[in-house]
Amino acid sequence: MRQRSSADAYLAARAARSAAAQFAADVNYYLSQDPRQLPSQYLYDALGSALFEAICELPWYRITRAEQRLLGTHGAEVFRQIARVSTIVELGSGSGAKLWTIAESRDPGAPSLDVHLVDVSASALGASARTLASLEGVRVTTHQARYEDGLRFVTSALVPAERLLVVFLGSNIGNFDPPGANAFLRGIRGQIRSGDALLLGADLVKPERELLLAYDDPLGVTAAFNRNLLVRINQELGGNFDLDQFAHHVEWNASESRIEMHLVARRAQQVRVTKADTAFTLQAGDRIWTESSYKYRPAQIMMLLEAAGFRRVNQWVDADDGFALTLVEAA
């Protein structure tokens, strides 16, 4: 969601930094943009991951339940239609419940399965690994890394006879803008071989009221999840954000087909983040854009995947809750 015109040199330098230095550099960079922003990946520290798991249980956030239903119904079809899968890489591990549903649906006599979990959140990796530990014939390896780095590590060690399934669920693809989603999917395609597969979960366009309730729930859990990003900056980077002076704001941008989450200053204030070497003034009503969640139509998902170098295997849609699970193969 940042301005792309000045991004190339910044991204080139970003790859060489440690996680802590990268966090500080990102906060400095993105808070200097117009509009001010923070990358959504930093929502997921230990507390943020726990809050997100709570969000997934809320009655207004139906993505997780819709996806679980599709996985439970069609998981066995995934293994029938993409035969000889010996390795699964899940990008964004969450609690592990979804991957458990997929792996558990294999035929009882299926060969052992290597599962690699890739996430920036150590707590999410731990929770997912514990969930999957009960599965027989499944070996779990965790990688605390960015998606592209973790996938690169796994694919570099595969032998030619092994067939890979990459799993990217929870509508995480919606956190990328359209060019970013295309680049991300092309990046996956560039790291896997012809015949390897991708299982993608994506949330669909639905009535505005339903979308707003999903991201601004009456219990305030999503608001806490959003404001926790400021807590993290205060604790890890020496920030002075006053949490009481920021409101959680959500809006549906119909022209861009996305939900936007913002933190809105309730009053004028001086912000300082010592370890990010940044300071600025916010006026009452000024916003910090923390997350976008793009919503799709089923045909748009297929167009996006085909443009990235994949061919359709199958697509399953939960029409009641508006969610699609799409299985494609590297062309």
N, C-alpha and C positions, 0 to 999 in steps of 0.2 A: 504493500500500500504506500510505500515511500515514493518520492520523486525519483525516476529512473535515470534522468539525464546526467547526474553526477555520481552514479553508483559504481561504475566499473572499477576505478582505482581503489575505492574503499573496499569492495568485495575481495579484490586481489590481496590486499594487505590483511584482511580479516582472517583468512585461512591459516595464517601462521601464528596467531595468538593463542595463549592458554584460555581456558574457559572463563576464568575470572577476569582476565584482561579483555577478553572479547565482550563480556557483559558490560564492563565499564565503557569500552569504546562504542558499543551499540547504543547505550543510553546517551552518551554524548552526541553521537551522530544523529540518531532519530529524533531526539528532543530539539535538535536545531533545525529540523525540516519544517516546511509550511505545507500542510498543517503539522503540528507537533504530534509525534507518534512514539509508540513503543512496540517492539516485535512481540507478537503473541506467544512465541516459544517460551518467553520468560515468565509467563503465567504459571508454568508448571514446575515450581519448586515442590518440596515435600508437602507443605500446606496446600498449595495450589492444586496439586494432584489429588489430594484427599477431598478438597472442595469440589473438584470436577467429578469425582466418583459419586459424591452426594448429588450433584446436579443430574447425573444420569439416572438417579432413582426418582426424580421429581415427576409428578404426573403430567406436567406441562412440557417436559423435554422427552419427546417420544422417539428420538433417533435411535437410542440404544436398544429399546425393546423391539422396535421394528426390525433393526438389523439382526438381532438375536433370533427373531422368528424366522427370518429368511435363511440364516445360517443353519438353524436347526432343521428346517424343511429341505434345504438344498445342499447341505454340506457334503453328503455322500455323492451327489452328482458332480461336485467339483472334482473329486478324485476319480470318478468314472470318466469324465470328459477330458481331464488332464492326467493321463495315466503315468505311472512310474515316478511319481513325485517322491523324492527322497529327502529334500531339504525345503523348509519353509523359513522365510524371513519375514517377520512382522515389523513394519515401520510404525512406531508409536505403540507401545505395548499395552498401555492402560492397565486394567486389572487382570488381564489374561483370560477373562471369561469367554470372549468371542473366539479366541484361538483354541481354547479348550473345546468349544462346540465343534469347530472344524476338525481338529485332530481326532476327537472322539468318534466322529462319524466314519472313519476309515473302516474298511472291512476287517474283521477280527484277525484274519491271517496275513494282514499286510506287513511288509517289511518294516524294520525300525525307521524312525523318522528323526532327522536332525532339525531342531527348531532354534532359530537365532532371533533374539529379541533386541531391537534397536530403539533406544529412547534417550533423550537428554536427562530424564528424571531418574535418579537412582532409586527413589521410593517406588515409582511405577514399575521399574524392572524387577525389584524385589517382590512386589505383590504378584506380578504376572508369573514369575518363576515359581513362587509357592503354589499358585493355582494349578500350574501345569505339572507339578511334581507328582501328582497322583496318577498320571497317565502312564500306562505300560507301553514300553517300546518307544518312548520319546526321550531324546536327549536334548537338554535345554542349555543354551549358551547365551549370556547377556552381553550387550555392548552398550556402554554409556557413551553415546556419540550422536552426532547429527545423522540424519537418515542416509545421506549420500555417502558419508564416511563409513558407516556401519555396513551398508550394502556392498561397498567396494571391498571391504575386508573379507566378507563372506565369499563373494564371487571369485576373488583371487585365489581361493583355496579349493574350489570345486574341481572335481575330476570330470572328464568328458561324459562319462556314462550317467552322471547324476542329473536329475531334472529338478529345476527350481520353481517354487511358487512364491511370489512376493505378495504379501497381504498388506493392504493399506485401507483401514476401516475407519468407522466413526465419523465419516464425512470430513476427515482432515484435509482432503483435497480442497474443500471449501475455504480453507484459510489462505489459499493462494489466489491472487488475482488471475484473470485469464492468461496473460502472457507467462506469469509465474507458474501456473498449473501446467501449461504446455511445456515449459522448460524443465519442470520437475519430472514429468512423465517421460520426456525425451531422455532425461538423465538416467532414469531407471532402464529404459529400453537400451541405452548405450552400454549399460553394465551387464546385461543379461544376454543369453544366446537365443537364437531362433528355436522355437519350441518351448522355451520357458514361459511361465504364465504370470499374470497379475490378477488379483482379485481386489476390486475397488468398491468401497461403499460410499455412496453420495446421497445427501439429502436433496429432496425435490422442492420445487416451488409449491407453496401452499398459501391459504389465506393469511393476510397480514396480521390479523389478530392472533392467530395461532403462533406465528413466528415471533411476535413480540412477547407473548407469554413464555415461550420457550427460553428466551434470553433475558427476561426481566421478570422472574418468578415472584409471586406474592410473598414467599418466605424470605426473600432477599439473599438466597444462597449465591446466585450468580453475581449479585452486587458485591458480596464479600470476596468471591473469586476474583473479580475485576480489581477491587481496591487492594487485594493482597499483593498485587504487583508493586504498589507503592511501599507496602510494608517491606517487601524484599529489597527494594532499592535503598530504603532507609537503613536496613540492617546490614546489608552486604557492601553498600557503596557510600555510606555516610550521608544519605539524603536527609532532608528536613521536611518532607511532605507531611502536611497535617491532614490525616485521614478524614477527620470530621468535616473538612472543608472541600471535599470532593464528592460529587453525586455520580452515581452510575446512570448512564443514559444509553438507550438502545433505540435505533431507528431502522426502518426498512427502506432501503434505497432501491425503489422499483426499477429505475432506469438501468441500474448496474446489476440487478438481481442479487442483492446481498444485504444481509443484516450487518449493521455496524455497531460496535460497542465503543463507548467513549467514557472518559472520566472528565467531569465538568467542574471547573473551579466555582465554588459558591461565593467567593470574595476575592478581591485583589490580594496578591501575596508574592513574596520573594522566595524563589526556589533555589536551593543550592544542593548539588550532589558532589561532595568533595572528591571521592575517588574517581569520578567520571570527569572531573575538571570542567564542570559546567555550572552556570548560574543564569537565571533569567527571571523575568517578571511575568506573572499571569494576572490578567484582569478578570473580574467576575464574568462568568459565562464562557471563558476560554476553555478549549477542549484539548484533551490528549487522546488520540485515537489508538485503541489498544488491540482491537481484533476486527477482522472482517470474516463473514461466513457466507460464501457464495452458494446459491441454490440453483439447481439444474432441472432441466427436463430430460427424460430418458434418452431422447434422440441426441441431445447436446452432449451427453456423456460419451456416447459412442463416437460422435464426431471428434471430440477431444482426444479420445484414445487412438482412433485411427490416424489422426494427424500426427501422433507421436510415434507411430510405427507398430501398432498392435492390430490384430484382427479379431473380430468377435467370435467368441465361443458360445456365450449365453448371457442373458440378462434377466434378472428376476426383480419384480417390482411389488412392493407393498403399497397397494393403492389406498388403503385406509389411512395410513400414517405418512404416506408420501416419502418413500425411501427406495433406493435402487441398489442392487448388488450386481456388479458386472464382472464377468469372467472373460478375459482376453488372453491371447497368445502372442508372443513376440513374432512378428512376421519375418 
